[in-house]
Amino acid sequence: MEQKQNKALLVMDMQDGILGNFAGAQPLIANMAKAIAHARSKHIPVIYVVVGFRKGAPEVSLNNKSFGAGKRRFEEMDMDAFMKVHNDLAPQAGEVIVTKRRISAFTGSDLEVILRAYGTQHLVLTGIATSGVVLSTVIEAADKDYQMTVIENCCGDGDEEVHRVLTTKIFTKRADVTTLEEWSKI
């Protein structure tokens, strides 16, 4: 049986600047809070991943279709407020917050360094959006040979059909997909 200390729960993009635009935020936040509490009770490290940029957003290229269209908005935004993890999910003292510069949790961040330091081999993925950070991270983590579990009801997407297809057909080729209720039994 796998040792729990080799796992880490990734809480991805659960930040005020993103959740404010997500209609299904409250049930997702409630599930995430339960997943975080369970991980803490089992001494599984909780690692927060947020997307953000420096003042003026110099990391945002106009060539990037995802971020380039919002470059002006990112340049003028209070990035600290945008990147703040939702209060109901707030990190505890000693929990790491990783800042990424693109969609995948790995791109432009020091996540891999943190995971190596923790001896993590198995990622438990949660976050918003299923078609964004979760998808990108699943694909990149699979290429990096991590074992993965995706907690499907701790992921959210603006398009329920996309969420369903990803969690039932795409992710299952690279990760175990489970529910919060099943994962909480470990």
C-alpha positions in Angstrom: 0.0 0.0 0.0 1.2 3.4 -0.9 2.6 5.6 1.9 0.4 8.7 2.5 3.5 11.0 3.0 4.3 10.5 -0.7 1.0 12.2 -1.6 0.2 15.9 -1.9 -3.2 17.6 -2.4 -3.0 20.4 -4.9 -5.6 23.1 -4.5 -5.4 24.9 -7.8 -6.7 28.4 -8.7 -9.2 28.6 -5.8 -8.5 32.3 -5.6 -10.9 35.2 -5.2 -10.1 36.7 -8.6 -11.2 33.5 -10.3 -14.0 32.2 -8.0 -15.8 35.6 -8.3 -16.6 34.7 -12.0 -17.7 31.1 -11.3 -21.4 30.5 -10.9 -21.0 27.1 -9.1 -18.5 28.4 -6.6 -20.3 27.7 -3.3 -20.7 23.9 -3.6 -17.2 23.6 -5.0 -15.8 25.6 -2.1 -17.6 23.5 0.5 -16.2 20.3 -1.1 -12.7 21.7 -1.3 -12.9 22.6 2.4 -13.7 19.0 3.2 -10.9 17.7 1.0 -8.4 20.0 2.6 -9.6 19.1 6.2 -9.2 15.4 5.3 -5.7 15.8 3.8 -4.6 17.7 6.9 -6.1 15.0 9.2 -4.1 12.4 7.3 -0.9 14.5 7.3 -1.0 14.8 3.5 0.6 18.1 2.5 -1.7 20.7 1.1 -0.1 22.8 -1.7 -1.9 25.8 -3.0 -1.4 26.8 -6.6 -2.4 30.3 -7.8 -2.0 32.1 -11.1 -0.7 35.6 -11.0 1.7 38.1 -12.5 4.1 40.8 -11.4 3.0 44.4 -11.4 2.4 45.4 -15.0 2.0 41.7 -16.1 5.3 41.5 -18.0 4.9 37.7 -18.2 1.8 38.1 -20.3 2.5 37.8 -24.0 0.0 39.1 -26.6 0.7 35.9 -28.5 -0.9 33.9 -25.7 -4.6 33.5 -26.6 -5.6 32.7 -23.0 -3.9 35.5 -21.2 -3.0 38.0 -24.0 -6.6 39.2 -24.4 -6.7 40.3 -20.8 -3.2 41.8 -20.7 -4.4 45.4 -20.1 -6.7 44.2 -17.3 -3.9 42.2 -15.7 -1.6 45.2 -16.0 -4.0 47.4 -14.0 -5.3 44.8 -11.5 -4.5 44.6 -7.8 -2.7 41.3 -8.2 -2.5 40.6 -4.5 -6.3 40.7 -4.2 -6.7 38.6 -7.4 -4.3 35.9 -6.1 -5.7 35.7 -2.6 -7.0 32.2 -1.8 -10.7 32.1 -0.8 -11.1 32.7 3.0 -12.9 29.3 3.5 -9.9 27.5 2.0 -7.1 29.6 3.4 -3.7 28.1 3.9 -2.5 27.3 7.4 0.9 28.3 8.7 3.6 26.3 6.9 1.5 25.4 3.9 3.0 26.3 0.6 1.5 28.7 -2.0 3.0 28.3 -5.4 2.5 31.0 -8.0 2.3 29.9 -11.6 2.4 32.1 -14.7 0.4 30.0 -17.1 -2.4 27.4 -17.0 -0.5 24.3 -15.8 0.5 24.2 -12.2 4.0 23.5 -13.3 4.6 26.2 -15.9 6.5 29.2 -14.6 6.4 27.9 -11.0 8.6 26.1 -8.5 6.0 23.3 -7.9 8.4 20.6 -9.1 11.1 21.7 -6.6 8.6 21.6 -3.8 7.3 18.2 -4.8 10.8 16.8 -4.9 11.6 18.3 -1.5 8.5 16.6 -0.1 9.3 13.3 -1.8 5.9 13.5 -3.5 5.1 10.8 -6.1 1.3 11.0 -6.1 -0.7 14.2 -6.8 -4.3 14.6 -5.7 -5.7 17.2 -8.0 -8.5 19.7 -7.3 -9.4 23.1 -8.7 -11.0 25.3 -11.2 -11.3 25.0 -14.1 -11.4 21.3 -15.1 -10.7 22.3 -18.7 -7.9 24.7 -17.6 -5.5 24.1 -14.7 -6.7 20.5 -14.0 -6.4 19.3 -17.6 -3.0 21.0 -18.2 -1.7 19.7 -14.9 -2.9 16.2 -15.5 -1.2 16.0 -18.9 2.1 17.5 -17.7 2.2 15.5 -14.5 1.6 12.3 -16.4 4.5 13.2 -18.6 6.6 13.7 -15.5 5.6 10.2 -14.2 3.5 11.3 -11.2 0.7 9.0 -10.1 -2.5 11.0 -9.9 -5.9 11.1 -8.4 -8.5 13.7 -9.6 -11.3 14.4 -7.2 -14.0 15.1 -9.7 -16.4 16.9 -7.4 -13.6 19.1 -6.1 -13.1 20.4 -9.7 -15.3 22.8 -11.4 -15.8 24.2 -14.9 -18.1 26.7 -16.5 -19.2 24.0 -19.0 -20.7 20.9 -17.2 -20.4 18.8 -20.4 -16.7 19.5 -20.7 -16.2 18.7 -17.0 -18.1 15.4 -17.5 -16.1 14.4 -20.6 -12.8 15.2 -19.0 -13.5 13.4 -15.8 -15.1 10.3 -17.4 -13.1 9.9 -20.6 -9.9 11.9 -20.8 -8.5 11.9 -17.2 -9.1 8.2 -16.7 -6.3 7.5 -19.2 -3.7 9.2 -17.0 -5.2 9.3 -13.5 -7.6 7.7 -11.1 -10.8 9.7 -10.9 -12.8 9.5 -7.7 -15.3 11.5 -5.6 -14.6 13.4 -2.4 -16.7 10.8 -0.6 -14.5 7.9 -1.8 -11.2 9.7 -1.4 -12.2 10.6 2.2 -12.1 6.9 3.0 -8.4 6.6 2.6 
